[in-house]
Amino acid sequence: MISTIEKIFTFGPLFLLLIIPAQAQNIRSFGTNTENLNTDRVKTFTSKDLEKIDSQKRGTVLKRRDFNTGLFLEDYNTNTDRARVSFIYHFNNDIADPTSLQSMEFIYAFQQNNYWYEFFGQRISARLEEFSEAGANSIGTNEVQLKDSILSFGGSLAMRGQWIQDLVNSKKMFTTTSAGIGYYSFSETSQVQTYNGPGLKLDFGFHRRSTPKFHYGAKMTYQIATVKREVAFEGETSSQRSLTLSWLTFGFDLSFYF
């Protein structure tokens, strides 16, 4: 019988002759796969791919055209916006009487790290019952219901969204969402009293960027403020001279970029 040692020396070299080429083929295949992996990592993007990335990650890409020559100019990406000023006209959410509450708002804003920092000032004109449930009691029997006014100023943090572009199939559409705090001064005309205090302002808007320098749109704004007047008589409590004002408006927005 052939001993174990003799078997090793007899069949061992034959085994090596069979296994080495197979391993060499695996090594070559591994090297080829590695090259393929490295090749896959270097991906070239077409202009449409870059435009899509810009639109989703950076901003909306706007086509610009020279109307004199008819030639297209370099695309404008809204991510390069620096600052803007906005003028917003607000009206009451009551469709039956939209002008019972009106306001004009001015906003200066600048962009940094995909956020917009806004500074707003506004003047609201309406009767007290449009702001507060306590309005009817405060006006009393005064038949001439003069409009009261609120002056406010403050700051907001805003973000732009582009999800609506897929919904309406337009790259020029976008949304804005903002939240801010402000100082509110309410002047009640009937009793010649002034209330002051802090407030909160929330905005949501739909806009269309028609040119690199201009957009227009619609906004919905909710505001709430807690204001207080001076003590009218000795022993008057804080709750007796305080008002909570809140209102919801819709508005038209015109904005200019520079």
C-alpha positions, 0 to 999 in steps of 0.5 A: 500500500502507498503510505500517506507520505508517498500520497502527499509527494505523489498527488501534492504537485498535481494539486498545486498545478490545478489550484494555482492557475485558478487562484491566479484567475481569481486575482486577475478578476479581483484586479479587474473588479477593482478597476471597474469600481474605481472607474464607477467612482469617476462619474461624468455629469451632463448639463441636465444632471448638473441642472437637476442637482442645482435645482434640488440642492442649491436653488432654481436655475433660471434661463436668461435670454437676450431679447435683442439677439435672441441668444441665451445667456449664462444661466442664473442660479437663485442660490446666488441671491444676496438680498431682497426687499419685499412689499406685501399688502395684507387683507382680512381672511374673511372673504365677505369683508376682506377690507375690514382688516388691511396692512402694508408690510415692508421686509428687508432680507439677506441670504446666508447658508440657505437661510433668509434673515428678514427684518420686517415693519408693518402697519395694520388698520382695523377695528379692535373686534377684528383682533380680539374677542374683548373688542366689543366690550372695549368699544362700548356704545361708540356708534362711530367705529373708528379703525384702530391701528397696530405698528410692529417691527421685528425679525424672522428666519425664513427658508425656501422650498422647491417641492412645488416645482414637481407639483406644478411642473415649473422650475420658477415656482417656490415656497417660503416658510418663516417664523419671527418675533416682533414688538407690537404697539396697538393704538385704540382710537375709541378710548385713546389708549396705547398697548405695547408688547411682544408678538409672534409672526408666522408666514407661508407663501407661494411665489413665482420667480419671473426674472433673476431680479423679481418675484411675485406671489401670495402669502398667508400670515398669522400673528399673535401678540400680548400687549399691555397699557399703562395703569389707569387707576390705583389697584388695577390688575395686570389682566385688566389692562392686557389684551391678547391680539391675534389675526390671520391675513392673506396677502400679495407679495412683490419682491426685488433682488439686488 
